[in-house]
Amino acid sequence: MSFKLTIDAEEEALSLKVSGFDAKDRALIQARLAEVAELLEEILSSDEAANSLTEAELTRLEPSLAALELKYKIIMHQAGELAQAAKGIAQGHETISQHGFPEFDDA
């Protein structure tokens, strides 16, 4: 699967474009985008809620919000590592046992 990701920025709109992929991969790419879009929608919704706080509310809740922001970043990093592991397994230079599942190593 070969592709290119582009983020287009306009005054009041942002868009993510995936191009350069084989037509046979379209459904999978579309499904992956839907998964990521759902996550992004929830994160942006939480940002919107935080941005509507008063200064006093934000001061009180800032440590909690910062902790969750850090957790988002850790989880997204972990998801990226898992995707890299899946790529390595698919390419044959890693095994599932290297990633904590020795019972599936022969699969």
C-alpha positions in Angstrom: 0.0 0.0 0.0 1.6 3.2 -1.1 -0.1 6.5 -0.2 0.4 10.2 0.7 -1.2 12.1 3.6 -1.8 15.8 3.2 -3.4 18.3 5.6 -5.0 21.2 3.7 -5.6 24.3 5.8 -8.0 27.1 4.9 -9.3 30.0 6.9 -12.1 28.1 8.5 -11.6 24.5 7.4 -9.0 21.7 7.7 -9.0 18.5 5.7 -7.0 15.4 5.6 -6.5 13.9 2.2 -5.2 10.4 1.4 -4.0 10.0 -2.1 -1.8 7.7 -4.2 -3.2 4.4 -3.0 -4.4 1.4 -5.0 -8.1 1.2 -5.6 -8.2 -2.2 -3.9 -7.1 -0.5 -0.6 -9.8 2.2 -0.7 -12.3 0.4 1.7 -9.6 -0.4 4.3 -8.3 3.2 4.2 -11.8 4.6 4.5 -12.4 2.3 7.5 -9.2 3.5 9.2 -10.1 7.1 8.5 -13.5 6.6 10.2 -11.8 5.1 13.2 -9.4 8.0 13.5 -12.1 10.5 12.8 -14.2 9.2 15.7 -11.3 9.5 18.1 -10.4 13.0 16.8 -14.0 14.1 17.2 -14.0 13.1 20.8 -10.7 14.9 21.5 -11.8 18.1 19.8 -15.1 18.0 21.7 -13.2 17.8 24.9 -11.0 20.7 23.8 -14.1 22.7 23.0 -15.5 22.0 26.5 -12.2 23.1 28.1 -12.2 26.2 26.0 -15.6 27.2 27.3 -14.5 27.2 30.9 -14.1 30.4 32.9 -10.6 31.4 34.0 -11.4 30.2 37.5 -12.7 26.9 36.3 -9.8 26.4 34.0 -7.3 27.1 36.8 -9.0 24.6 39.1 -9.3 21.9 36.4 -6.0 22.5 34.5 -4.0 19.8 36.3 -6.7 17.2 35.5 -7.0 18.3 31.9 -3.2 18.3 31.5 -3.0 14.8 32.9 -5.6 13.5 30.4 -3.8 15.4 27.5 -0.6 13.5 28.4 -2.5 10.2 28.6 -4.0 10.9 25.1 -0.4 11.5 23.7 0.9 8.3 25.4 -2.0 6.2 24.0 -1.6 7.7 20.5 2.2 6.9 20.7 1.4 3.4 21.8 -1.1 3.0 18.9 1.7 4.1 16.5 4.1 1.6 18.0 1.5 -1.2 17.6 0.9 -0.2 13.9 4.7 -0.3 13.4 4.8 -3.7 15.0 2.0 -5.0 12.7 3.9 -3.6 9.7 7.1 -5.4 10.9 5.1 -8.7 11.3 3.5 -8.3 7.9 6.9 -7.7 6.3 8.3 -10.7 8.1 11.1 -9.2 10.1 9.3 -9.3 13.5 7.1 -11.9 15.2 4.1 -11.6 17.5 6.1 -13.1 20.3 8.3 -10.0 20.3 5.2 -8.1 21.2 3.9 -10.1 24.1 1.9 -12.9 22.4 4.1 -16.0 22.2 1.1 -18.3 21.9 0.5 -16.9 18.4 4.0 -17.1 17.2 3.3 -20.0 14.7 0.3 -18.2 13.2 
